[in-house]
Amino acid sequence: MKLLVTFVLGALTGACLLWFGFSKVILKLNDTTLVEVDRFTGKASKVFISKLEWEQATTKEEAQIEARSKNATPEVKAESPPVSAQPEWRELTESEIKQLEFKWNTNGYGEKIAFGYHNPFAKPVQIERVRFQIPARDDRAAVDREYQAGNHVCAPQSDIVQTLNSMEFFTTELRSSGNNSQGTAATLVPIRALILK
């Protein structure tokens, strides 16, 4: 009896090994070609499927991928840092802006104006907006404009230099007019500066 049970179990094990070990496998060679390979003999034959079946399978796979990405989106949002983690800035007062020791000059043609300042504070500072003025002259009306200075941050206890490009003024326009006794030089002053809270 023991011999019979051993024989039956051996036969079942052998059949399972033959079934799983030497069965046929379908391999994908590229986007449109499938090949069926017999593991026992090694023979390969091309598998033909209709274009409709291919499109249906592709559509189904794309729908599954899209469903997974939609389900994963709330988890990613939950892990993102809260909005309150963004740094908060406060506006400098007029007396604090004067402490920046703001200076400016032009290149030889007046197309660019360079300005710089020193940050005497213990926290980062940035000048956000500047005001540019040229007084009226005999041959030209007064100019009064505001420019965004960019978002360059000056580290504590350090200096920074920035430029304003395409001002479209010549150097002679930025200086006092010799013909006009009331003419004064152009001015560039910061009107809005921020400091990290």
SEKOLLUM-764381 format. One record per residue (C-alpha): residue in one letter; x, y, z. Coordinates in steps of 0.02 Angstrom, whole numbers, plus 32768, in hexadecimal, padded with zeros to 4 digits. Layout:
N
aXYZ;...
***
This chain:
197
m800080008000;k808F8073802B;l80DD80517F82;l803B807C7F27;v802981257F81;t80DF81507F5B;f80C581247EA3;v8027818E7E94;l807782237EE9;g811182137E7A;a80A5820B7DDE;l804482A77E12;t80E583057E38;g813082D37D90;a809283077D33;c809383B27D8A;l814A83CB7D60;l812C839E7CAA;w8092840E7CA1;f80E184A97CEF;g8193848B7CB5;f817284657BFE;s80D484C77BD7;k80C7854D7B53;v80EF86037B7B;i80BB869F7B1A;l814287237B0A;k812C87D67ACF;l81B588067A52;n817C88B77A2B;d80DC891E7A2E;t808488B479AA;t80D8880879A9;l80B387777A1F;v810E86CF7A17;e80D8862B7A66;v816B85C07AA1;d815D85087ACF;r81D484EB7B60;f81E184317B40;t820F84357A88;g824F84E87A7B;k81E2850B79E3;a81A185BC79CF;s810C85F3796A;k80C4869F794C;v801E86C5799D;f7FA487287934;i7F1F87927987;s7EA388067937;k7EBD88C27939;l7E1988D67997;e7E5388637A22;w7EF888C07A2B;e7EA289697A3A;q7E2989277ABE;a7EB888E17B26;t7F1A89847B16;t7E8289EC7B48;k7E62897C7BDE;e7F17898A7C16;e7F178A487C04;a7E758A537C6A;q7EC489EA7CF5;i7F608A597CF9;e7EF58AF67CFE;a7E8A8AAF7D8C;r7F268A867DF0;s7F6E8B357DD7;k7ECA8B857E0E;n7EC78B1B7EAB;a7F7D8B467ED1;t7F658C047EBF;p7F108C237F69;e7F9F8BC97FC2;v80208C397F6E;k7FBD8CD57F9D;a7FB28C9B8051;e80708C888058;s80948D34800F;p80C78DBA808D;p803E8E2F80CA;v802D8EDC807C;s80598F2D8123;a810A8EE68111;q81308F6C808E;p81A08FF780D1;e814590948106;w8186914280E0;r815B91E9812B;e8172929480DC;l820293018119;t81D993AC815F;e821F944A8110;s82A4945C8198;e82D893A5817F;i82E693C080C2;k835E945180E2;q83D093DA8143;l83EA937480A3;e846493F98060;f841793EE7FB2;k8487942A7F22;w847594267E66;n84D394517DC4;t84C694367D09;n853493E57C89;g857994587C02;y84DB945B7B9A;g844F945C7C1B;e840293BA7BD9;k842293647C7F;i841B93AB7D2D;a8478934E7DB5;f844593637E69;g848793187F07;y8469931A7FC0;h84A892D48064;n843B926980D5;p8465929C8188;f83DC922E81D2;a83E9917E8219;k8367913B819E;p8360913280DE;v832191CD8082;q82E591ED7FD1;i82B9928E7F76;e821B926B7F15;r81F493117EBF;v825593AF7E96;r821F945C7E5B;f827D94B37DCE;q8267956F7DB1;i82AF95EF7D38;p827796A37D51;a822B97067CC3;r82A3975F7C4D;d829397DC7BC0;d829297547B3D;r823E96C77B9D;a81AD96A57C15;a81CB96607CC2;v81DD95A47CD8;d819695487D6E;r8194948A7D62;e819393F37DD3;y81F393537DAB;q81ED92A67DF4;a829A92867E38;g828C91C97E2F;n828F914B7EBB;h8349914C7EE5;v8362912B7F9E;c83F3917D7FFB;a843891118087;p844C915D8135;q84E391CE8150;s851491CC8097;d850E92337FF7;i84B392157F53;v84B492667EA6;q8423925B7E2A;t83FD92A77D80;l836692F27D2B;n837292D17C70;s832493297BDB;m830993D07C30;e831394297B87;f836594C57BCD;f840C950F7B9C;t848D95427C1D;t847795F97BEF;e83BE95EC7C1C;l83E895A77CC8;r845996397CF9;s843496EF7D1D;s841097577C83;g848A97E77C67;n840798487C04;n8383983E7C8A;s83B198917D2E;q832298377D86;g835A978B7D47;t8397970C7DC5;a83DE965E7DB2;a836F95C57DA0;t834695637E3D;l832B94AB7E5F;v82E7947C7F0A;p82A093DD7F54;i81E793EE7F7D;r81C1933D7FB7;a823B92CA8010;l8217922B8071;i826B91D08101;l8250911D8137;k81E7910F81D5;
***
